Each structure stands twice: as C-alpha cells, then as structure tokens.
Amino acid sequence: MARLYCQQCGTPLPRRAKQCMQCEAVVERNGVDAQKEAKGLVEWLAICCVAISCLVFVVALGLTRLFQDGGITIGIGSFTAIVLSVYWVGKIEATKDQDDSTMH
C-alpha cells in the first residue's frame, strides 16, 4: 500500500490520519475505506470460523463421545478446523498490528 502524504504541504501521514498534523489540512482518501471494510469482513469471517469449529467440536464431543465411539474422524476434522481458523485469525492480527505500527 502506498504511503500517504499531505496534498497541501507534502508531510508523510499515518494511515488513519484524518487531518495533517503540520498544516491541519483535511486528508482525502481514495479507495482506502473500501479496502478497510473488506479487511473487517475477512476478520469477522475468520472469527466466525473459530466459533463455529469450536461449537462443532463441543457438540460432537457431547453426542458421539469422540474418542470412544469411533467418532475420531469428526473430532480430528473439527480440531483441525479450530487450529487452522485460529492460525488464520493470528495471521490477520499480525498484519493488522504491522499496519498499526507504521502509524507511529
């Protein structure tokens, strides 16, 4: 993503700046809000995947006694889904933290 600069004075700006700190000009955004909205949707989807896979694991554990009645494939599948979705959320958070660290 390209670095933002003030259109009035040319000062580098943080990604979430609404106003230039140097000349106090209002910062105009072109397409940044749509990208932020899409990123929020992906983050929400990843968190839902974690919640749903945990729910499937708990329900399967209660209904089939996973490791006793041969429901081990359901248990392994739902546990794998939990691990992968938690990894996905962690990856999203890491990129979010990296974007926030460029602000300072």
N, C-alpha and C positions, 0 to 999 in steps of 0.2 A: 504494500500500500504506500502511496506517495506521501511524503511529508507535507504538512500544511504550513503555509506561510501567509502572513497578513497581506491583503491586497493593497493596503494603504502604505505601510512602512517596510514590509518585507521581513518582519521578525518571524522566526520559527515559532509555531504554535503547538500546544499539546493537542492530541487527537479530539478531545472532548471540549475544546475551548469554544465558548460562545462569543467571546469578546477578546480583542487583542489587549495584552497587558501593557504594551508600550504606548499605543496611540488611542486605545479604547474604541476602535472601530468594531462594528458588528461583523462576526465571521459568517460568511456564506458557505453553505455546504452543497456539494453537487453529488447526489447519489450515495452519500455516506449513511443517511438514515435508513435507506432500503437495505443496505448491507448489514447494519446493526440489527434490524428487525429479523432478517434471515438468520443471523447468528443466534439470536434469542430463541427462535423457533427450534433450531437444531439442539440447543442446550436443553430446552424444555422436553424435546423428544427423547434425548438421552436419559434424562432423569426419569421420565415415564417408563423407559425400558428397564431401568434398575428396579423401580417399584413393581412393575408387572412380573418381572422374572423372580423377584423375591416372593411375591404373592403365589405364583405358580409353585415354587419350591415348597413353601409352607403348606399349601393346600395338598400337594402331592404327598408330602411327608405325613400329613394327618390322615389322608384317605388310604394310602397304599402301604404304609409302614415301609418306606422306600427300600431299606436295606435288608428287609426280612422276607417280603412277599414278591420278590422279583421285579420290583419297580425301580431297579437300579438305573435303567436307561433313562427314565423320566428324571430321576434325581441327578444323574450326571449331566443330562441335557440342560436342565434348569439351572444347575450350579454353574455350568459353563456360560450360560446366558448372563448370569449375575456377574461373573468375573469379567466377561467381555464388555458389558454395559458400564460397569464401574471403571474399567480402563478407558472407555470412550469418554465418560464424564471427566475423568482425570486429565485426559488429553485436551479436552475443551477448556478446562480450567487453567491448564498450563499456558495455552495460547492466550487466554483472557488475561492472565497475570503478566505475560510478556508484553501484551499491548498496553496494559496499565503502567508498566514500569517505564515505558518510553515517554510517558507524560511528565515525569519528574525531571 
